[in-house]
Amino acid sequence: MSDGNAEVRPPQQWSALILAIARKQDKAAFGQLFGHFAPRIKAFLRRSGLDEHMAEELAQEALLRVWRKAEKFDPGAGDAAAWIFTIARNLRIDALRRTRGDATQGASDIDDEYLCDDAPLPDAALVQRQSGEQVRRALASLPPDQRRVIELSFYQEEAHGRIAELLEIPLGTVKSRMRLAAAKLRSLL
């Protein structure tokens, strides 16, 4: 079995990898980002209705843009995964517009939502940043074993069974830690 720490990183470490790419064009950091995010972006794009080939192509293009635009990433403005998935989403919208010629022709309700200007209002960005800080403080107050299962489940999008494998603990223990952590986070937030 592989070491769980080698496969999974806390969200702030993804930011550190993007900053390493921006500062030093660190290929090893990019390799780690690519290995983690490429399959997740592809799955996200497949769930949004793209075929296998297009999802693969756009996932690669999204990560290429991460490489090219890493210096534009601001860790204070949001989390690395959100930034990367926003790039992928925008590429998807652009691809749909190119293939349709008319952005509204054949658009589903979900696609119509993407065609709107969804830039956050200035006060919404502030509220989001403050909420993120509050969540980070609440997570930091959890016992390490509970914080780890929350990070793996919500930030790394791992299934409970996979978390049990990574941490080498029973599935029931994972679920118990999740319940305890959720209860504590509810009381704190």
Backbone as a printed PyTorch tensor [residue, N CA C, xyz], in Angstrom:
tensor([[[  0.8530,  -1.1970,   0.0000],
         [  0.0000,   0.0000,   0.0000],
         [  0.8800,   1.2350,   0.0000]],

        [[  0.4510,   2.2490,  -0.7190],
         [  1.2500,   3.4690,  -0.7980],
         [  1.0110,   4.3420,   0.4100]],

        [[  1.9340,   5.2210,   0.6710],
         [  1.8390,   6.1520,   1.7850],
         [  0.8310,   7.2290,   1.4550]],

        [[ -0.2010,   7.3880,   2.2750],
         [ -1.2530,   8.3600,   2.0310],
         [ -0.7320,   9.7770,   1.9540]],

        [[  0.3260,  10.0960,   2.6870],
         [  0.8370,  11.4630,   2.6820],
         [  1.4420,  11.8480,   1.3460]],

        [[  1.9140,  10.8520,   0.5840],
         [  2.5080,  11.1560,  -0.7100],
         [  1.4310,  11.4860,  -1.7500]],

        [[  0.1960,  11.0000,  -1.5430],
         [ -0.8520,  11.1770,  -2.5330],
         [ -1.7650,  12.3540,  -2.2280]],

        [[ -1.8650,  12.7390,  -0.9860],
         [ -2.8600,  13.7220,  -0.5910],
         [ -2.1720,  14.8990,   0.0770]],

        [[ -2.6300,  16.0990,  -0.2640],
         [ -2.0270,  17.3140,   0.2840],
         [ -3.1110,  18.2150,   0.8420]],

        [[ -2.7730,  18.9630,   1.8890],
         [ -3.7180,  19.9790,   2.3500],
         [ -3.8770,  21.0520,   1.2700]],

        [[ -5.0360,  21.7280,   1.2430],
         [ -5.2970,  22.7160,   0.1780],
         [ -4.2180,  23.7880,   0.0440]],

        [[ -3.6290,  24.2410,   1.1500],
         [ -2.6160,  25.2980,   1.0570],
         [ -1.3560,  24.8100,   0.3350]],

        [[ -1.1310,  23.5000,   0.3080],
         [  0.0390,  23.0040,  -0.4150],
         [ -0.1680,  23.0790,  -1.9310]],

        [[ -1.4230,  23.0010,  -2.3950],
         [ -1.6630,  23.1930,  -3.8230],
         [ -1.2800,  24.6140,  -4.1990]],

        [[ -1.6300,  25.5650,  -3.3300],
         [ -1.2520,  26.9670,  -3.5780],
         [  0.2580,  27.1020,  -3.6470]],

        [[  0.9560,  26.4340,  -2.7380],
         [  2.4180,  26.5060,  -2.7210],
         [  3.0040,  25.9560,  -4.0260]],

        [[  2.3960,  24.9070,  -4.5670],
         [  2.8820,  24.3520,  -5.8320],
         [  2.6820,  25.3440,  -6.9750]],

        [[  1.5330,  26.0220,  -7.0040],
         [  1.2990,  27.0140,  -8.0570],
         [  2.2970,  28.1510,  -7.9250]],

        [[  2.5750,  28.5760,  -6.6960],
         [  3.5490,  29.6450,  -6.4950],
         [  4.9450,  29.2050,  -6.9240]],

        [[  5.2870,  27.9350,  -6.7100],
         [  6.5910,  27.4200,  -7.1560],
         [  6.6780,  27.4420,  -8.6850]],

        [[  5.5630,  27.1590,  -9.3330],
         [  5.5380,  27.2240, -10.7950],
         [  5.7270,  28.6760, -11.2400]],

        [[  5.0350,  29.5890, -10.5740],
         [  5.1140,  31.0070, -10.9490],
         [  6.5170,  31.5560, -10.7490]],

        [[  7.1580,  31.2030,  -9.6480],
         [  8.4650,  31.7770,  -9.3070],
         [  9.6330,  31.1020, -10.0140]],

        [[  9.5650,  29.7530, -10.1230],
         [ 10.7340,  29.0210, -10.6060],
         [ 10.4450,  28.1250, -11.8060]],

        [[  9.2240,  28.2010, -12.3400],
         [  8.8130,  27.2680, -13.3950],
         [  9.1730,  25.8380, -12.9900]],

        [[  8.7610,  25.4930, -11.7810],
         [  9.0780,  24.2040, -11.1610],
         [  8.2780,  23.0850, -11.8290]],

        [[  8.9640,  22.2550, -12.6270],
         [  8.3060,  21.1860, -13.3700],
         [  7.8140,  20.0770, -12.4430]],

        [[  8.5250,  19.8260, -11.3650],
         [  8.0790,  18.7960, -10.4180],
         [  6.7770,  19.2270,  -9.7400]],

        [[  6.6780,  20.4940,  -9.3950],
         [  5.4470,  21.0120,  -8.7900],
         [  4.2990,  20.8880,  -9.7860]],

        [[  4.5700,  21.2140, -11.0520],
         [  3.5350,  21.0960, -12.0680],
         [  3.1080,  19.6410, -12.2380]],

        [[  4.0750,  18.7430, -12.1990],
         [  3.7530,  17.3190, -12.3200],
         [  2.8160,  16.8530, -11.2150]],

        [[  3.0500,  17.3400, -10.0000],
         [  2.1780,  16.9770,  -8.8840],
         [  0.7750,  17.5480,  -9.0740]],

        [[  0.7010,  18.8050,  -9.5060],
         [ -0.6110,  19.4090,  -9.7710],
         [ -1.3320,  18.6520, -10.8880]],

        [[ -0.6000,  18.3630, -11.9480],
         [ -1.2040,  17.6740, -13.0860],
         [ -1.7160,  16.3000, -12.6640]],

        [[ -0.9030,  15.5620, -11.9370],
         [ -1.2970,  14.2230, -11.5000],
         [ -2.5550,  14.2180, -10.6480]],

        [[ -2.7080,  15.2460,  -9.8400],
         [ -3.8820,  15.3130,  -8.9680],
         [ -5.0980,  15.8680,  -9.7000]],

        [[ -4.9270,  16.9870, -10.4020],
         [ -6.0870,  17.6960, -10.9350],
         [ -6.5570,  17.2160, -12.3070]],

        [[ -5.6800,  16.6890, -13.1530],
         [ -6.1000,  16.2830, -14.5040],
         [ -7.2780,  15.3070, -14.4690]],

        [[ -7.2140,  14.2200, -13.7010],
         [ -8.3650,  13.3050, -13.7130],
         [ -9.6210,  13.9250, -13.0960]],

        [[ -9.4510,  14.7970, -12.1220],
         [-10.6130,  15.4330, -11.4870],
         [-11.2780,  16.4400, -12.4240]],

        [[-10.4650,  17.1900, -13.1560],
         [-11.0170,  18.1380, -14.1290],
         [-11.7250,  17.3760, -15.2430]],

        [[-11.1010,  16.3110, -15.7070],
         [-11.7100,  15.5090, -16.7710],
         [-13.0640,  14.9700, -16.3070]],

        [[-13.1370,  14.4550, -15.0890],
         [-14.4060,  13.9430, -14.5570],
         [-15.4400,  15.0610, -14.4470]],

        [[-15.0120,  16.2250, -13.9960],
         [-15.8950,  17.3890, -13.9070],
         [-16.4570,  17.7400, -15.2820]],

        [[-15.6120,  17.7570, -16.2850],
         [-16.0420,  18.0970, -17.6400],
         [-16.9460,  17.0190, -18.2290]],

        [[-16.6610,  15.7620, -17.9260],
         [-17.5280,  14.6630, -18.3940],
         [-18.9130,  14.7890, -17.7710]],

        [[-18.9610,  15.1200, -16.4600],
         [-20.2580,  15.2940, -15.7840],
         [-21.0340,  16.4670, -16.3670]],

        [[-20.3330,  17.4280, -16.9530],
         [-21.0210,  18.5810, -17.5300],
         [-21.4930,  18.3080, -18.9560]],

        [[-21.2680,  17.0950, -19.4420],
         [-21.8230,  16.7110, -20.7390],
         [-20.8410,  16.5920, -21.8820]],

        [[-19.5590,  16.8330, -21.6400],
         [-18.5920,  16.7170, -22.7370],
         [-18.2290,  15.2560, -22.9730]],

        [[-17.8760,  14.9480, -24.2280],
         [-17.4470,  13.5900, -24.5290],
         [-16.0270,  13.3570, -23.9940]],

        [[-15.6220,  12.1190, -24.0000],
         [-14.3290,  11.7020, -23.4350],
         [-13.1610,  12.4830, -24.0340]],

        [[-13.1260,  12.5690, -25.3490],
         [-12.0210,  13.2390, -26.0380],
         [-11.9480,  14.7240, -25.6890]],

        [[-13.0900,  15.4120, -25.7500],
         [-13.1180,  16.8440, -25.4730],
         [-12.7680,  17.1090, -24.0010]],

        [[-13.2640,  16.2670, -23.1000],
         [-12.9610,  16.4380, -21.6780],
         [-11.4610,  16.2890, -21.4290]],

        [[-10.8590,  15.3030, -22.0720],
         [ -9.4180,  15.0780, -21.9340],
         [ -8.6350,  16.2740, -22.4770]],

        [[ -9.0420,  16.7450, -23.6430],
         [ -8.3530,  17.8720, -24.2770],
         [ -8.4500,  19.1400, -23.4180]],

        [[ -9.6470,  19.4240, -22.9210],
         [ -9.8260,  20.6340, -22.1200],
         [ -9.1490,  20.5210, -20.7510]],

        [[ -9.0830,  19.3220, -20.1970],
         [ -8.3730,  19.1330, -18.9230],
         [ -6.8930,  19.4560, -19.1090]],

        [[ -6.3180,  18.9770, -20.2110],
         [ -4.9110,  19.2670, -20.4890],
         [ -4.7060,  20.7560, -20.7460]],

        [[ -5.6150,  21.3610, -21.4840],
         [ -5.5140,  22.7920, -21.7710],
         [ -5.6310,  23.6080, -20.4820]],

        [[ -6.5160,  23.1960, -19.5820],
         [ -6.6820,  23.9150, -18.3090],
         [ -5.3810,  23.9000, -17.5160]],

        [[ -4.7430,  22.7490, -17.4690],
         [ -3.4960,  22.6660, -16.7020],
         [ -2.3420,  23.3720, -17.4170]],

        [[ -2.3820,  23.4020, -18.7280],
         [ -1.3900,  24.1880, -19.4650],
         [ -1.5490,  25.6690, -19.1210]],

        [[ -2.7890,  26.1150, -18.9980],
         [ -3.0330,  27.5110, -18.6030],
         [ -2.5620,  27.7750, -17.1850]],

        [[ -2.6990,  26.7930, -16.3030],
         [ -2.1730,  26.9450, -14.9430],
         [ -0.6690,  27.2020, -15.0280]],

        [[  0.0220,  26.4380, -15.8660],
         [  1.4710,  26.6230, -16.0430],
         [  1.7780,  28.0310, -16.5640]],

        [[  1.0290,  28.4430, -17.5820],
         [  1.3010,  29.7310, -18.2180],
         [  0.8930,  30.9290, -17.3650]],

        [[ -0.1330,  30.7820, -16.5650],
         [ -0.6830,  31.9110, -15.8200],
         [ -0.4830,  31.7870, -14.3130]],

        [[  0.4230,  30.9520, -13.8830],
         [  0.6350,  30.7190, -12.4550],
         [  0.9370,  32.0080, -11.6960]],

        [[  1.6330,  32.9390, -12.3520],
         [  1.9860,  34.1950, -11.6620],
         [  0.7550,  35.0450, -11.3690]],

        [[ -0.3710,  34.7580, -12.0140],
         [ -1.5990,  35.5190, -11.7660],
         [ -2.4070,  34.9630, -10.5960]],

        [[ -2.0250,  33.7940, -10.0960],
         [ -2.7440,  33.1830,  -8.9780],
         [ -2.4820,  33.9680,  -7.6980]],

        [[ -3.5470,  34.2990,  -6.9780],
         [ -3.4550,  35.0130,  -5.7110],
         [ -4.0280,  34.1290,  -4.6120]],

        [[ -3.1600,  33.5110,  -3.7880],
         [ -3.6700,  32.6120,  -2.7540],
         [ -4.5710,  33.3170,  -1.7410]],

        [[ -4.4420,  34.6270,  -1.6090],
         [ -5.2960,  35.3600,  -0.6890],
         [ -6.7100,  35.5480,  -1.2120]],

        [[ -6.8820,  35.3930,  -2.5140],
         [ -8.2050,  35.6140,  -3.1150],
         [ -9.0460,  34.3490,  -3.1390]],

        [[ -8.4380,  33.2140,  -2.9540],
         [ -9.2070,  31.9720,  -2.9880],
         [ -8.2940,  30.7670,  -3.0230]],

        [[ -8.9090,  29.6380,  -3.0380],
         [ -8.1400,  28.4060,  -2.9510],
         [ -7.7220,  27.9250,  -4.3420]],

        [[ -6.6190,  27.1970,  -4.3820],
         [ -6.0170,  26.7750,  -5.6480],
         [ -6.9690,  25.9120,  -6.4710]],

        [[ -7.6660,  24.9870,  -5.8310],
         [ -8.5810,  24.1080,  -6.5670],
         [ -9.6840,  24.9230,  -7.2350]],

        [[-10.2150,  25.9050,  -6.5390],
         [-11.2690,  26.7450,  -7.1170],
         [-10.7320,  27.5020,  -8.3280]],

        [[ -9.5080,  28.0110,  -8.2220],
         [ -8.8960,  28.7460,  -9.3340],
         [ -8.7250,  27.8340, -10.5490]],

        [[ -8.2260,  26.6240, -10.3100],
         [ -7.9760,  25.6810, -11.3950],
         [ -9.2980,  25.2530, -12.0500]],

        [[-10.3190,  24.9540, -11.2340],
         [-11.5980,  24.5310, -11.7950],
         [-12.3070,  25.6800, -12.5130]],

        [[-12.0670,  26.9100, -12.0910],
         [-12.6330,  28.0560, -12.8050],
         [-12.0170,  28.1600, -14.2020]],

        [[-10.7220,  27.9240, -14.2920],
         [-10.0660,  27.9050, -15.6090],
         [-10.7090,  26.8400, -16.4890]],

        [[-10.9110,  25.6460, -15.9350],
         [-11.5160,  24.5480, -16.7040],
         [-12.9380,  24.8950, -17.1330]],

        [[-13.7110,  25.4530, -16.2360],
         [-15.0910,  25.8310, -16.5470],
         [-15.1180,  26.8640, -17.6710]],

        [[-14.2400,  27.8580, -17.5910],
         [-14.1950,  28.8910, -18.6300],
         [-13.7900,  28.3130, -19.9880]],

        [[-12.8610,  27.3650, -19.9820],
         [-12.4820,  26.6980, -21.2300],
         [-13.6690,  25.9270, -21.8090]],

        [[-14.4390,  25.2920, -20.9320],
         [-15.6240,  24.5630, -21.3750],
         [-16.6220,  25.5150, -22.0390]],

        [[-16.8540,  26.6380, -21.4200],
         [-17.7890,  27.6260, -21.9820],
         [-17.2980,  28.1050, -23.3440]],

        [[-16.0100,  28.4210, -23.4410],
         [-15.4430,  28.8700, -24.7160],
         [-15.5810,  27.7950, -25.7910]],

        [[-15.3260,  26.5340, -25.4180],
         [-15.4310,  25.4320, -26.3780],
         [-16.8680,  25.2750, -26.8580]],

        [[-17.8280,  25.3970, -25.9470],
         [-19.2380,  25.2980, -26.3400],
         [-19.6230,  26.4320, -27.2790]],

        [[-19.1420,  27.6110, -27.0130],
         [-19.4480,  28.7500, -27.8850],
         [-18.8650,  28.5450, -29.2800]],

        [[-17.6340,  28.0320, -29.3490],
         [-16.9940,  27.7920, -30.6530],
         [-17.7450,  26.7320, -31.4490]],

        [[-18.1310,  25.6490, -30.7910],
         [-18.7650,  24.5550, -31.5220],
         [-20.1890,  24.8890, -31.9260]],

        [[-20.8390,  25.7410, -31.1940],
         [-22.2250,  26.0940, -31.5060],
         [-22.3220,  27.2420, -32.4880]],

        [[-21.3700,  28.1350, -32.4460],
         [-21.4820,  29.3260, -33.2740],
         [-22.4230,  30.3290, -32.6370]],

        [[-23.5110,  29.8510, -32.1060],
         [-24.4780,  30.6820, -31.3920],
         [-24.5410,  30.1320, -29.9750]],

        [[-24.1890,  30.9410, -29.0200],
         [-24.0810,  30.4790, -27.6350],
         [-25.4020,  29.9930, -27.0680]],

        [[-26.5260,  30.3720, -27.6350],
         [-27.8080,  29.9550, -27.0560],
         [-28.4170,  28.7580, -27.7720]],

        [[-27.9380,  28.4210, -28.9450],
         [-28.5110,  27.3160, -29.6970],
         [-28.2480,  25.9940, -28.9840]],

        [[-29.3190,  25.2920, -28.5940],
         [-29.1960,  23.9970, -27.9430],
         [-28.6920,  24.0590, -26.5200]],

        [[-28.6610,  25.2150, -25.9110],
         [-28.1410,  25.3240, -24.5480],
         [-29.1420,  24.7620, -23.5560]],

        [[-28.6470,  24.0090, -22.6220],
         [-29.5020,  23.5160, -21.5460],
         [-29.6180,  24.5940, -20.4830]],

        [[-30.4770,  24.3590, -19.5090],
         [-30.6240,  25.3340, -18.4190],
         [-29.2970,  25.5610, -17.7060]],

        [[-28.5280,  24.5040, -17.5380],
         [-27.2450,  24.6400, -16.8510],
         [-26.2880,  25.4640, -17.6980]],

        [[-26.2540,  25.2130, -18.9980],
         [-25.3710,  25.9730, -19.8680],
         [-25.7540,  27.4490, -19.8780]],

        [[-27.0510,  27.7400, -19.8520],
         [-27.4890,  29.1310, -19.8210],
         [-26.9480,  29.8470, -18.5950]],

        [[-26.8840,  29.1310, -17.4940],
         [-26.3360,  29.7350, -16.2700],
         [-24.8900,  30.1650, -16.4870]],

        [[-24.1260,  29.3640, -17.2320],
         [-22.7290,  29.6810, -17.4670],
         [-22.5530,  30.8600, -18.4240]],

        [[-23.5400,  31.1360, -19.2510],
         [-23.4210,  32.2130, -20.2110],
         [-23.6400,  33.5820, -19.5840]],

        [[-24.1630,  33.6140, -18.3900],
         [-24.4050,  34.8720, -17.6900],
         [-23.1090,  35.4030, -17.1030]],

        [[-23.0830,  36.7050, -16.8710],
         [-21.9380,  37.2950, -16.1770],
         [-22.0760,  36.9700, -14.7010]],

        [[-21.2620,  36.0290, -14.2460],
         [-21.3920,  35.5980, -12.8650],
         [-20.2470,  36.0940, -11.9960]],

        [[-19.6460,  37.1980, -12.3770],
         [-18.5820,  37.7710, -11.5550],
         [-19.1720,  38.1920, -10.2130]],

        [[-18.4850,  37.8620,  -9.1130],
         [-19.0310,  38.2160,  -7.7990],
         [-19.0080,  39.7280,  -7.5870]],

        [[-19.9920,  40.1830,  -6.8550],
         [-20.0150,  41.5880,  -6.4650],
         [-18.8770,  41.8320,  -5.4830]],

        [[-18.3650,  43.0540,  -5.3860],
         [-17.2300,  43.3140,  -4.4960],
         [-17.4830,  42.8990,  -3.0490]],

        [[-18.6760,  43.1590,  -2.5290],
         [-18.9440,  42.7880,  -1.1390],
         [-19.0570,  41.2770,  -0.9860]],

        [[-19.4810,  40.5740,  -2.0390],
         [-19.5770,  39.1200,  -1.9670],
         [-18.1860,  38.5010,  -1.8640]],

        [[-17.2170,  39.0760,  -2.5600],
         [-15.8450,  38.5650,  -2.4790],
         [-15.3050,  38.7260,  -1.0620]],

        [[-15.6040,  39.8490,  -0.4290],
         [-15.1590,  40.0780,   0.9460],
         [-15.8100,  39.0750,   1.8950]],

        [[-17.1120,  38.8640,   1.7450],
         [-17.8240,  37.9190,   2.5980],
         [-17.2650,  36.5130,   2.4050]],

        [[-16.9920,  36.1520,   1.1550],
         [-16.4440,  34.8280,   0.8690],
         [-15.0690,  34.6580,   1.5190]],

        [[-14.2400,  35.6740,   1.4320],
         [-12.9050,  35.6030,   2.0300],
         [-13.0050,  35.4690,   3.5470]],

        [[-13.8930,  36.2570,   4.1600],
         [-14.0730,  36.1870,   5.6130],
         [-14.6280,  34.8210,   6.0240]],

        [[-15.5620,  34.2880,   5.2540],
         [-16.1110,  32.9660,   5.5560],
         [-15.0270,  31.9080,   5.4400]],

        [[-14.1940,  32.0320,   4.4200],
         [-13.0920,  31.0790,   4.2600],
         [-12.1420,  31.1020,   5.4390]],

        [[-11.8560,  32.3000,   5.9410],
         [-10.9740,  32.4150,   7.1040],
         [-11.6250,  31.7710,   8.3230]],

        [[-12.9310,  31.9680,   8.4810],
         [-13.6490,  31.3860,   9.6110],
         [-13.6200,  29.8510,   9.5150]],

        [[-13.8170,  29.3200,   8.3280],
         [-13.7760,  27.8670,   8.1410],
         [-12.3750,  27.3390,   8.4300]],

        [[-11.3310,  28.0410,   7.9470],
         [ -9.9540,  27.5990,   8.2140],
         [ -9.6550,  27.5650,   9.7080]],

        [[-10.1180,  28.5900,  10.4410],
         [ -9.9110,  28.5960,  11.8910],
         [-10.6550,  27.4390,  12.5550]],

        [[-11.8780,  27.1930,  12.1140],
         [-12.6570,  26.0980,  12.6890],
         [-11.9810,  24.7560,  12.4110]],

        [[-11.4980,  24.5650,  11.1780],
         [-10.7950,  23.3190,  10.8460],
         [ -9.5350,  23.1520,  11.6820]],

        [[ -8.8230,  24.2490,  11.8920],
         [ -7.5850,  24.1840,  12.6720],
         [ -7.8570,  23.7730,  14.1160]],

        [[ -9.0660,  24.0320,  14.6080],
         [ -9.3820,  23.6930,  15.9970],
         [ -9.7620,  22.2210,  16.1660]],

        [[ -9.9680,  21.5040,  15.0620],
         [-10.3190,  20.0880,  15.1510],
         [ -9.1040,  19.2610,  15.5640]],

        [[ -9.3330,  18.1360,  16.2390],
         [ -8.2140,  17.2080,  16.4770],
         [ -7.6410,  16.7540,  15.1330]],

        [[ -6.3440,  16.5020,  15.0690],
         [ -5.6980,  16.1650,  13.7910],
         [ -6.3490,  15.0010,  13.0430]],

        [[ -6.7780,  13.9540,  13.7420],
         [ -7.3760,  12.8100,  13.0510],
         [ -8.7100,  13.1740,  12.4030]],

        [[ -9.4940,  14.0430,  13.0510],
         [-10.7620,  14.4870,  12.4730],
         [-10.5160,  15.4620,  11.3210]],

        [[ -9.5730,  16.3740,  11.4970],
         [ -9.2590,  17.3450,  10.4450],
         [ -8.7910,  16.6110,   9.1820]],

        [[ -8.0110,  15.5690,   9.3530],
         [ -7.4720,  14.8200,   8.2120],
         [ -8.5910,  14.1980,   7.3680]],

        [[ -9.5930,  13.5710,   8.0330],
         [-10.6690,  12.9510,   7.2480],
         [-11.5230,  14.0130,   6.5550]],

        [[-11.7080,  15.1620,   7.1910],
         [-12.4600,  16.2590,   6.5640],
         [-11.6980,  16.7650,   5.3320]],

        [[-10.3930,  16.9770,   5.4750],
         [ -9.5920,  17.4560,   4.3450],
         [ -9.6280,  16.4620,   3.1820]],

        [[ -9.4790,  15.1800,   3.4970],
         [ -9.4890,  14.1750,   2.4440],
         [-10.8460,  14.0990,   1.7560]],

        [[-11.9020,  14.1960,   2.5320],
         [-13.2420,  14.0750,   1.9660],
         [-13.6550,  15.3080,   1.1700]],

        [[-13.4860,  16.4880,   1.7490],
         [-14.0150,  17.6870,   1.1130],
         [-13.0260,  18.3960,   0.2010]],

        [[-11.7700,  18.4550,   0.5920],
         [-10.8000,  19.1730,  -0.2380],
         [-10.1820,  18.2800,  -1.3030]],

        [[ -9.9570,  17.0210,  -0.9620],
         [ -9.3370,  16.1140,  -1.9290],
         [-10.3730,  15.2480,  -2.6470]],

        [[-11.6390,  15.3670,  -2.2440],
         [-12.7610,  14.6690,  -2.8640],
         [-12.5740,  13.1580,  -2.8850]],

        [[-12.0340,  12.6210,  -1.7920],
         [-11.8490,  11.1790,  -1.6910],
         [-13.1060,  10.5470,  -1.0830]],

        [[-13.4490,   9.3600,  -1.5400],
         [-14.5650,   8.6040,  -0.9840],
         [-14.1600,   8.0620,   0.3930]],

        [[-15.1490,   7.7860,   1.2210],
         [-14.8490,   7.3030,   2.5720],
         [-14.0320,   6.0110,   2.5460]],

        [[-14.3540,   5.1070,   1.6220],
         [-13.5870,   3.8630,   1.5170],
         [-12.1260,   4.1300,   1.1650]],

        [[-11.8950,   5.0720,   0.2900],
         [-10.5240,   5.4310,  -0.0990],
         [ -9.7850,   6.0860,   1.0630]],

        [[-10.5010,   6.9030,   1.8440],
         [ -9.8860,   7.5280,   3.0230],
         [ -9.4440,   6.4500,   3.9960]],

        [[-10.2870,   5.4460,   4.1820],
         [ -9.9370,   4.3440,   5.0780],
         [ -8.6530,   3.6540,   4.5960]],

        [[ -8.5380,   3.4550,   3.2780],
         [ -7.3210,   2.8460,   2.7240],
         [ -6.1050,   3.7450,   2.9440]],

        [[ -6.2490,   5.0270,   2.6240],
         [ -5.1190,   5.9510,   2.7360],
         [ -4.6090,   6.0620,   4.1680]],

        [[ -5.5410,   6.1260,   5.1170],
         [ -5.1510,   6.2970,   6.5170],
         [ -4.9490,   4.9700,   7.2370]],

        [[ -5.2700,   3.8810,   6.5230],
         [ -5.1310,   2.5360,   7.0740],
         [ -5.9160,   2.3950,   8.3750]],

        [[ -7.1810,   2.7920,   8.3080],
         [ -8.0990,   2.6590,   9.4480],
         [ -9.4010,   2.0690,   8.9340]],

        [[-10.2250,   1.5010,   9.8340],
         [-11.5050,   0.9330,   9.3890],
         [-12.4520,   2.0030,   8.8530]],

        [[-13.3280,   1.6030,   7.9440],
         [-14.3090,   2.5160,   7.3650],
         [-15.1980,   3.1220,   8.4500]],

        [[-15.5750,   2.3290,   9.4360],
         [-16.4040,   2.8360,  10.5320],
         [-15.7170,   3.9550,  11.2960]],

        [[-14.4110,   3.8750,  11.4320],
         [-13.6510,   4.9230,  12.1200],
         [-13.6720,   6.2050,  11.2920]],

        [[-13.5540,   6.0680,   9.9820],
         [-13.6250,   7.2460,   9.1080],
         [-14.9700,   7.9340,   9.2890]],

        [[-16.0480,   7.1490,   9.2450],
         [-17.3930,   7.7220,   9.3700],
         [-17.6030,   8.3490,  10.7400]],

        [[-17.0860,   7.7070,  11.7700],
         [-17.2080,   8.2530,  13.1230],
         [-16.4720,   9.5820,  13.2390]],

        [[-15.2650,   9.6420,  12.7050],
         [-14.4990,  10.8920,  12.7390],
         [-15.1950,  11.9840,  11.9370]],

        [[-15.7930,  11.6210,  10.8220],
         [-16.5330,  12.5980,  10.0160],
         [-17.7010,  13.1750,  10.8120]],

        [[-18.4640,  12.2920,  11.4960],
         [-19.6110,  12.7600,  12.2860],
         [-19.1630,  13.6800,  13.4130]],

        [[-18.1120,  13.2890,  14.1320],
         [-17.6100,  14.1030,  15.2360],
         [-17.1200,  15.4670,  14.7270]],

        [[-16.3820,  15.4370,  13.6390],
         [-15.8550,  16.6850,  13.0750],
         [-16.9870,  17.5850,  12.5910]],

        [[-17.9810,  16.9900,  11.9360],
         [-19.1040,  17.7930,  11.4310],
         [-19.8700,  18.4400,  12.5880]],

        [[-20.0670,  17.6920,  13.6550],
         [-20.7740,  18.2400,  14.8130],
         [-19.9960,  19.4050,  15.4100]],

        [[-18.6770,  19.2530,  15.5440],
         [-17.8740,  20.3290,  16.1090],
         [-17.8640,  21.5490,  15.1800]],

        [[-17.7350,  21.3180,  13.8700],
         [-17.7330,  22.4300,  12.9180],
         [-19.0780,  23.1670,  12.9440]],

        [[-20.1810,  22.4100,  13.0480],
         [-21.4970,  23.0650,  13.1360],
         [-21.5600,  23.9840,  14.3410]],

        [[-21.0390,  23.5240,  15.4740],
         [-21.0930,  24.3490,  16.6910],
         [-20.1960,  25.5680,  16.5720]],

        [[-19.0850,  25.4530,  15.8680],
         [-18.1510,  26.5650,  15.7130],
         [-18.6160,  27.5740,  14.6620]],

        [[-19.2950,  27.0890,  13.6520],
         [-19.6910,  27.9590,  12.5460],
         [-21.1200,  28.4380,  12.6980]]])
